[in-house]
Amino acid sequence: MTQAQAPVVIPPIEGARRPRRFGRPSGNPLLHIALAVIMIIWAIPALGLLISSVRPAADITRSGWWTAFFPPAQFTLENYEQVLSRAGIGEAFINSFLITIPATVIVVMIAAFAAYAFAWMDFRGRNLLFVVVVGLLVIPLQVTLIPVLRLFSALDSLTGIQISGSFIALWLAHTGYGLPFAVYLLRNYFGGLPKEVFESAAIDGASPTTAFFRLALPMSVPVLASLVIFQFLWVWNDLLVALVYLGPQPDLLPLPVALANLTTSRGLGFQLLTAAAFISMIVPIAVFLGLQRYFVRGITGGAVKG
């Protein structure tokens, strides 16, 4: 019989870190306390808005929202009932979807193609063109309103298609305003993907189109989800662009414009805005919660150049 060998014991390396156990907080406790305090302070305005939305109008004008925690406290859903019963709110809710979804899909699609070209395709003037695209981020949106309006008017006469004052104008405008940031974010993420994967695909005979759809897009789900969150929230909450490019057309106005019209020029009906704010927050919160697991990975991956 052969003698059993004793197990080899590897001594621990001095200074080596132990594997982190999941489920237990790590780091400095003071850091967690500071983050909790900042989170509470950040949530105070939203809490005040929520409490004000369920208070009677007389109480809102007479005292601050924090007095609702002390008796006699009165709460009501009258503000929500008045907002939901106003004519045009339901139609504006649907209009917001008709504006936001195409404006988000178009930006993500075009930016993904452009970012892949900037990251993995060689062509003359690539770096210069990318610098120009990134430079568009510093141009204020307000300086483009009048030139773009004139451009839409010229396109109306040339094509015979009514672009000004339609959803098409908003789709094109939001696409132009959202593409610089989208291309910048996606290009940095695409540039950080493993180079060996694309080289192996090229050796196997894969075309750039195949590599884009079969490799780049599946590996870039986190950053694509992050971009969807950014673009969706920006378009959904937009007020200025919709007012400028749609004009006085109540049948096409999105939800932010319809909610802003709840108050008069003298400030009457301002208590309805508190309830309207939470109604408009339902969809963005649902989108964020549905894609939040990709959010941090997408932002950190696209924050530095690969």
Helices and strands as residue ranges (DSSP letters): H 29-53, H 57-62, G 65-69, H 78-85, H 89-120, H 126-135, G 136-138, G 141-144, H 145-159, H 167-191, H 195-203, H 208-211, I 212-216, H 217-219, H 221-236, H 240-246, H 255-260, H 271-301
